[in-house]
Amino acid sequence: MPSCFSLIHPQVWILVLGRFLSELGTGFTLFYAPIFFVNQVGLSATAVGFGLGCASISGVVGRILGGSFADSPQIGRRRTLLLSAAISAVSSLVLAGTHNFVTLVIGNLIAGLGIGLYWPATEAVVADLTLTENRREAFAITRLADNLGLGMGIVLGGVLVTATGNYRTLFIIDAISFIVFFVVVYVAIAETYQRQQTRQQHTSHFAAWMVALRDRRLLVYVAVNIIFTTYISQLHSTLPVYFKNFVLVDDSTISALFAWHLAVAILAQLPVARILKSFSHSQALAVSAILWAGGFCLIWITGISHSGQLYWASLALGVFAVAIVCYTPSAASLVTDLAPLPQRGVYFSINSLCWAVGYFIGPPLGGWALDRPRPLVDDFWLWLALSVTITLVILYYLHQLLLSDY
């Protein structure tokens, strides 16, 4: 076993197992939910995009509470994770019974609250239990578990949908996975907050947020992170419907494409983390941005091609996979480096808020594009590729700010 693995705290490995089981259930629904709500429930792509985006509204509240709860001696990381798992299980059951737009919105509002509570706490646990020199590998391992779970969930979900055509069962399985995650955390995860406070006095919730919001480096990172999360949201909300309705591929092919995407992410996660170890965090994020531009161009080619669409789509999703594995460990490690120890939960809360904003912008934007006539819907991917120039400019500025601190 590589030496970097032996340096990973046993609690992180237990959390890795829990995250794998949770993401296994999420994989059953993540890429099939938009198809289900558009093609079986009968909602428009714009309505579904708005409904999915509603998760980000409650997600903002969840992330703010999640950061404060995680940094609270009375609640801490562990209890925040337990609350998140319980709320997420309820949301999946509500979505399983969705027959109209109102229920879709309610289910996603509950889901957003659960997700919002989850991310600041789980990232803070990993940061608490790892040293600077192997932190990027630790975050890469947790993302590897996420991707393995998602990949297996997508494959199994595709098999279930192809065999039965029953999309609602996918949400019930997702609810069960959150219950299992709750049990893993309750039984095997110890609180990490108290051990990390040493002699530093606990800071009030309001003061902790003020410290973070005055950090110019963090605010610049927030701007670029919102763009990255908007890109990622296109994979989960816009791209499956685009493939289904414009590239004319069936559910089993979509399942295979996204399974391939996650297989590349799984295989590339640790090698990419090691390759990028010699890069600064901002440089690693720039590599990710360039790959996103390339992937969006390949999706555009997929849409306008009269032959070889499966080849171009596979190539695009492979590029997106590498873009994501360049992004996630570096982003989490950068936030850990920026955060004062007593405000670590709040900093990760702000990091997670970027996901809420990105997923609020991305699904409605993608849904609007999908309701346009061709060739406008194809050109949407080119516009996303061009937006990467803005991302690179912001990353260059962030890189200069970080250099000035050393």
N, C-alpha and C positions, 0 to 999 in steps of 0.2 A: 504494500500500500504506500502511495506517495507520502513523503514526510509531511507535506502541507495538510493531509487528511488527519494525521495523528495529532495535529495541533488544534483541531476543531473540538470545541467543548461538547461533552456528551449530551447536554441539554439541547444544543443546536441540532444534533442528529435526531433526537426525539421530535423536535419541532419539524424537522425535514419530513419525518414519517407522517406527522399530522397534516402538513401542507400537501403532501402527495395525495393522501386520502380525500382531503377537501377538494383539491383541484380535479381529482378523478371524477367527482360528481359534477363539477362545473363544466368539464369537457363534454358531458352529455348534452348540455344546453347551449353553451356559448355560441357555437356557430350555426345551430339549428333554430334558435329562438326567432331571429328575424324572418327566416323562411316560413316557420310555423305561423307567426302572427300575420304575415302578408298573404300567404297562399292558402292557409286553412281557416284561420279566424276571419280572414277577408278584409283586413284593415289596409289602408293605403301605405305605401312605403314612407311617405312623409309622416303619417300618424304613428307608425311604428318607430320611426327614427325619433320622434318627439317623445313617445312613451318610454323608449329605452334611455333617452337623455334625461328623463325625470329622475332617474336614479342618482344623477349627479347633484340634483337640488338637495335631496336629503343627505347625499354623500358629503356635501359641504358641512352640514350640521354634525354628521357622524365623525368626520375627520377632525373638526375642531374639538368635539368632546373626546374623541379618541386620544388626541395628543395630550390634552389636559388630564384625562383619566390615567393615561400611562405614566405621567410624571407625578401622579398623586400618591403619597404614602398610604392613604386610606383605600385606594382602589388598585393602582399598579397595573403592570403589563398583563398578568395572568387573568385577573377578573375582567379586564377589558376584552381579552380574547374570548373568554367564556360567554360574555354578553353578546359579542359579535356573532358567535356561532349559533346561539339560540335565535337571534333575530333573523339571521340568514336562512335558517331552516324554515321559519314561518313564511318568509318571502317566497321561497320556492314552492311551498304548498299553495299559496295564493295564486302564483303564476300558473300552476298546474290546472287551476280551475278557471282560468281566464277565458271569457267568451266575448268580451267587448272592450272598448277603449278605456273605459273608466277603471275596470279591474286591472288592465295592463298597467295603467298609471299607478294605481295603489300598490300593486305588487312590486313595481320598480322603485317606488318611494321607500318601501320597507327594505328592499334589497340594498339600496344605496346607503341607508343608515347602517346596515350590518357591515358592508364593505368598508364604509368610512371608519368605523370603530376598529376594524381588523388591521389595516395596514400600518398605522403608526405604532401599534403595540408589537406586531410581529417583527417589524424592522428594528425596533428598539431592543427587543430581546436578542436578536443576532448581534447588533452592535455592542450591547452590554457584555456579551460572552466571548468576544473576539478581540485579538490584538491588531494593531494597525498593519503589521507586516503580512498578515494572512486574512485580512478582512475582505478583500476583493474576492478571494477564493471562497470564503464562507458564504458571501452573498451569491456567488455563482452556483454553489452547491444547493442553496435553497431554491434558486431559480430553476436549477436542473430538476429538482423534485417537482416544482410547479409544472414544468413542461412535460415531464414523464406522466404525471397525473392527467394533464390536459390531453396529451397524445393518446393515452389509453382510453380516456373518456370519449374522445372524438371517434376513435375506431369502433368502440363498443356501441356508442350512440348511433353511428352510421349503420352498423349491423342491425340494431334493434329497429331503427326507422325503416330500413329496406325490407326487413322481414315482416313487420307488423303495420307500418304506417302510423303508429301511435306516438305522436310527439309528446303527449301529456305525461306519459310514463317517465320521460327524461327528467322532468322537473321533480317528480317524486323521488327518483334516484338521487337527484341533487340534494334534496332535503335530507335524505338518509346520510349522505356523505358529511353534511354539516353536523349532524347528530354524532357521528363517529368522531369527527374532529373535536367536538365538545368533550367527549369522553377521554380522548387522548390528552387534551390539555388538563382536564380536571384530575386525572390520575397521575400524569407523569411530568408535567411542567411546573417547576418551582418559580416563585416570584424572583425576578432579577433586580428590581428597582432598588430595594433597600441596600443590597450589597454594594451598589455602585456609588452611593452618596458620600462615602467617606466623611470628611470633616466639613463638606460644603453645606451651607445652610439651605434648606428648601426655599425656593423662590415662589412667590404667589403666582397663580395662574395668569393674572393680568400682566404682571411684570415680566413673566417668561415670554409672553406673546410680544410685548413691547421690545424686548431684547432682540427677538428674531426679526421683527418688522423694521428694525433700524439697521439690520445687517445688509449692506448694499450688495455684497457678494451673493447672499441668498436670494435677494430680489431679482438680480440679473439671472441667476439660475432658474428661478421660478418662470420667468418669461420664456426661456428656451425650453423648459420642461413641459410647459403647456403645449407648445408646438409638437414636441415628441409624442405626448399622450394623445393629441388629436390625430396624429398619423396612426398610432397603434389602434385607435378606435375604428379606423376605417377597415382594418382587417376583420374586426369582430362584428361590425354592423353593416357596412356597405358592401364589402367584397363578396360575401356569400350570396346576397341577393343579386348583385351584378353578374356573378357567374351563372346563377340559376336562370335569370330572366333575359340576359343579353348575350352571354357566351354559349348558352344552351347546353349546359351539362347537368346531369341528373344528381340526385342526392348522394349516391354512392361515389360518384366521381369527385364531388365537392368534399366528401369525407376523406377520400384518398389524398386529395391535394393538401388539405390542412393537416392530415396525419404526416405527410411528407414534410410539410413546413415545420412541424414540431419535432420530427425525427432529426432534421438538420439542426434545429436549435439544441436538442439534447446532445448530439454528437459534437457540436461546435462549442458548447458552453464552457467547459473547462479549458480546452486548448486556446480559445480566444482570450479567456481571462489571463492565461499565462503569457500569451503573445503581447497583450496590451499592458502587462505589468510595467513595462519600461516606458509607457506613455503616461502623460499626466491625465487626470480625469477629463479635463476639457478637450484634450486631443483625442481621447477615446470616443467622446461624444461626437466630435467632428467626423470621425471615421463612420460612426453610425449614421449621421446625417447624409453623408455622401451615398451610402448604401441605400438609404430610403429613397433618394432621388432616382437611383438606378432602378429600384424595384417598381416605383410608380411608372417610370417610362416603359418598363416591361409589361405592366398591366395594360397600358395604352396600346402597345403593340398587340397584346392578346386580343383586345376588343376589335381592332381594325383588321386583323389578319383573317384571310379566308381559308387558311390551312395552318396546321401546326399549332392550334390554339392551346392544346394541352401541354405542349412543350414549353411555350412561352409562359403559360400560367405556372407551371412547375418551377421554371427558372426564377420567376418573380418571387414566388413564395419562399424559395431557397434563399434568395438575397434578403428578403424581409427577415428571415430567421436569423441570419448573421447580424443584421442591423440591430435586432432586439438584444441579442446576447452581447453585443458591444455596448449597448446602452444601459441595461438594467444594473449590473454589478457596479459599474463606474458611477452611475447616478447615486446609488445608495451609499457607496463609499465616500463620495464627495460630500453628501449631506452629513455623514458621520464626522468627517473632518471639520466641517464648518460649525457644527453644533457644540456649544458649551455643554459639559456633562449634565448639569441639572436641567437643561432645556432640550435634551435629546428627543424626548417624546414630542415636544412642540415642533421642533424642526422637521421631524418625520411627518408630523401632521400637515405641515405646510407643503412638504414634498408630495404627500398623498392628495392634498387639495388640488394640486396640478392635474392629477388624474381625473378628479371630479370635473374640473373645468374643461379638460380635453374631451372627456366623454359627454359633457353637455354640449360642446360645440360640434364634435365629430358626427354623431348619429343624425341629428337634424340636417346638418350640412350635406352629408352623404345621401340621406333620404330625399332632400330637395333635388340633388343632382340626378338621382335615379328616376325621378318623376319627369325629367326633361326629355325631349326627343333626341334621337341621334342626329348629328354627331356630338351634341353638347355633353351627353353623358359620358362619352369616351374621352372627350377633352378635359373632363374633370381631373383625370389622373395626371395629365400634363401640367395643369395648374398646381397641383400638389407638388410635383417635382420641382417646378420653378420656385415654390415657396421655400425650398431648402436654402436658397441663397440668403434669405433673411436669417435663417437658423445659424448659418455659418458666420455671419457678421456678429450676431449676438455672442456666439461661442468665442470668437476672437477677442471680443471685449472682456468676457468673463476670464479668459486665459490671462489677459494683461492685469486684471484686478488681482487674480490669485498670485501672479508673479510679484506684484508690488508688496504683497504681505510677507515675502520671504527675503 
